């Protein structure tokens, strides 16, 4: 039997594919403007791997979870990220998921989600914030992180993404170095995420999931801010999909 | 015959039906007193021969009007209520002869200064804590001042006997409602959280309390009978939720369906329209003013600092109602409840050892998607 976890996020749609309890594949496609169309693209991709629809159980998650017509069940991304992180680490942890439109902190004990906190309805401290600021600087997110590594000394004080963007524009206008502005942008998001973590509770064994997991600089600055090591894994961007795939195995 | 659906409808229509009733009363020369809060000693209003009616705004319709005079980052209940008074869109506010408020939270007491320019207003000065001996005597004096004001306004004399009758009448309503909400102690409850809210909420907008008590007792009998006959509205294993926090009239239609459509059931409301005010009766054996003062001073609202009464009540309710998880509903910019979330979280998760979640929301639909995810994840966790 095959099990698929489909995580339709606001920016990227991730899929994790299991054969029984073994993770055999994971892939990502952009979400685009239509979640249903994206879900169908994912289904075609799975079928092209020689898996028949009737020999597969699907759990959909993410904000587009209701738009996956072939899903047997929908489960929230909070539960799935927790389960996925538990699958990847195999230990108790505090999951930090920096998503496209929200950031979550999830406490996992014995493979179960016991508590979580989500950011307010605001894009500060989310992936969207980085994306918009990277656009303003005319670079992609990876380059932004690389630039930030060699910068320093300035900070952005606006919490609101729209105001922060005008703050960045005035920094550009003032002739500040791109590296320093990039540093300020990353510092702003890391501070916001860390304050969410502190509000959540005393975290142990932090584990970063989501699209920023491969960005070393983000992981390092988050560790410094939290004064505690933050672990991650290149597969952590698929944590939601993996968690959904794990939960699909429970469908009778 | 099962007339439960109609009985529930009566309560959900209670507010609208009272719009007409309130006009009839006015035409007959009766007096209407607008109120906002569970601290208002409604016994004194009844004793003055007047009808109390809740003016708490529950819709975001009038918020833009209110923001002409009030800051944007203020609780939606305060803005909505003020907006309704400003625009004459609420018949209850419009027909109120006088409005009674209390110095509860900062937002409300400052708003009352402006409301006073629109309608005759009487503000009671509420002590900020219960632990000083003088708190009770201050509150007793305030009740006497209210009594004198109403006597003057309506040209009546309120006797101890009038007060005692009113106390009895209000206690009867509390007892009837308790019969109903206590049904949710049963596992699974014979009544859904939405139905329970409809009745509790509707009861703050009815005038004929004898008729209401009878309706409620009939409802209780029918629900018991249905349950005995094996009717199950709620799944046996549905996680049992206690809702606490701010008044939720303006967010109930958004929030309760999200909770209950995700497989959980609200079994207890420890908030303004719920058990918070109703659980304690006014002592019928004491001096009426003293008894009224004692009862209302001990309402476990977050405007009290410290607010140990809330913790005590919640502790009992969590045990009695076999609660699996607590959802603390915070209206945006409600500082007292929002600050208190930390204490409540610690109490619920550490002392009662069950999951807790706080939700900050307002009267708009803007956060519905995010609320769905949060609440669903919370229920998945239980």
Interface residues (C-beta under 8 A of the other chain):
Chain A: X63 X75 X76 X77 X78 X79 X102 X112 X113 X114 X115 X116 X118 X120 X121
Chain B: X349 X355 X360 X366 X367 X369 X370 X373 X374 X376 X377 X378 X380 X381
